[in-house]
């Protein structure tokens, strides 16, 4: 059962969003909201909540909602898109261009998050009669969330405009692009601010889902890793891994519990995106107050036999990767069993024998699917999504150490991941850097399948093109390196005279 206080926190933001909708949805979303609103601590709290809402807003392609989540996966060898949604199909088969709609919507949603964060950052210092610790915490949350939106923008599009202040005059309206390096620098600045702020290291259960100091540290480390600054990445990750006794982080014993809806916000959760069946009944359209905080990912990815839309289809390439290594007792890797359903002895999926219901050759997603429930009358799901979990921190730290030549220091971290999966204990003594990286790459693929990390892993490792083409999945013949990033949307090029397209688009 979800904690109502979490949802009330989010719903407070929906009320604010509704009352300020006209200001926030202007052609220029960086326009100031009326200064008469920003008077109290509650106003500031509501403003921060609207930033969180952009992460899950299905109407604006929130980054952990159905559109962006599917596109993060169906660009890889592990999944392909069904052809009934042209934009997602185009991306999956490497036919998209600057006019493709869903990447445009993602671009817009990320900037809405930036602009709402800028509102809070601008007005937070001006509010009177507020506890200073509270002010600092809310300011740090807003700054982290701005950094997170820029992290996703530079990760998806490359060079993009940076705006950290509200529009004051017409000359401020059209922004030129900053370089990728400049955007990454902004991300670092925002994450550093949050990591060094008054944010708590953990929240009580009633407030789980909000940004913590530890989440900021983890994302700062991830940013350095993506920039290949391995020493600084290791420095940040060590702050978490060396202090498990006080911060409470660790791996849950049963991998499947991460996705069963009964053990959310666990010790493995560093930053978890919250969904819940509260609020209104509407997912698409409607006013903010009419919208639910649930998601339709369960229906999007479920088979047609149970009323699903089968929009994200696992490939045999993924199944083979996940079943390549058995456990100590000869069973399938528990991560495979928690992530996929396929024709193995005794497989039950949506309360049915798998082969009888879905066929001998089918492969379907189990992770985050409500697969134990076949209630076709209500497909709204409240299963959370992970923006960062502790297994990611462990494997990123292992990678940072490996890339600096400390293979022996990486081995115990990789062993923790393998041990949780009950895999055979292997000796990594004397391994080369390449051997350890091969193992880390495999473990990341199996550990985080369907969680939206694989495409970006392949790209930063320099293996994206070779993996896509060797998979012979989907539109692999059409893949070129330009599909490593989305192009700047055509609508942005049309509306902003200072905008130019990124190379090689």
HELIX and SHEET records of a PDB file:
HELIX    1   1 UNK A    4  UNK A   19  1                                  16    
HELIX    2   2 UNK A   21  UNK A   24  1                                   4    
HELIX    3   3 UNK A   41  UNK A   56  1                                  16    
HELIX    4   4 UNK A   58  UNK A   60  5                                   3    
HELIX    5   5 UNK A   66  UNK A   74  1                                   9    
HELIX    6   6 UNK A   86  UNK A   92  1                                   7    
HELIX    7   7 UNK A  101  UNK A  124  1                                  24    
HELIX    8   8 UNK A  132  UNK A  157  1                                  26    
HELIX    9   9 UNK A  170  UNK A  172  5                                   3    
HELIX   10  10 UNK A  180  UNK A  195  1                                  16    
HELIX   11  11 UNK A  205  UNK A  207  5                                   3    
HELIX   12  12 UNK A  213  UNK A  226  1                                  14    
HELIX   13  13 UNK A  230  UNK A  241  1                                  12    
HELIX   14  14 UNK A  244  UNK A  247  1                                   4    
HELIX   15  15 UNK A  255  UNK A  259  5                                   5    
HELIX   16  16 UNK A  288  UNK A  290  5                                   3    
HELIX   17  17 UNK A  297  UNK A  301  1                                   5    
HELIX   18  18 UNK A  304  UNK A  306  5                                   3    
HELIX   19  19 UNK A  316  UNK A  322  1                                   7    
HELIX   20  20 UNK A  334  UNK A  339  1                                   6    
HELIX   21  21 UNK A  354  UNK A  358  1                                   5    
HELIX   22  22 UNK A  390  UNK A  403  1                                  14    
HELIX   23  23 UNK A  407  UNK A  420  1                                  14    
HELIX   24  24 UNK A  433  UNK A  447  1                                  15    
HELIX   25  25 UNK A  454  UNK A  461  1                                   8    
HELIX   26  26 UNK A  464  UNK A  471  1                                   8    
HELIX   27  27 UNK A  476  UNK A  478  5                                   3    
HELIX   28  28 UNK A  481  UNK A  484  5                                   4    
HELIX   29  29 UNK A  490  UNK A  495  1                                   6    
SHEET    1   A 2 UNK A  79  UNK A  81  0                                        
SHEET    2   A 2 UNK A 312  UNK A 314 -1                                        
SHEET    1   B 2 UNK A 269  UNK A 273  0                                        
SHEET    2   B 2 UNK A 385  UNK A 389 -1                                        
SHEET    1   C 2 UNK A 276  UNK A 279  0                                        
SHEET    2   C 2 UNK A 292  UNK A 293 -1                                        
SHEET    1   D 2 UNK A 340  UNK A 341  0                                        
SHEET    2   D 2 UNK A 364  UNK A 365 -1                                        
SHEET    1   E 2 UNK A 348  UNK A 349  0                                        
SHEET    2   E 2 UNK A 352  UNK A 353 -1                                        
END                                                                             
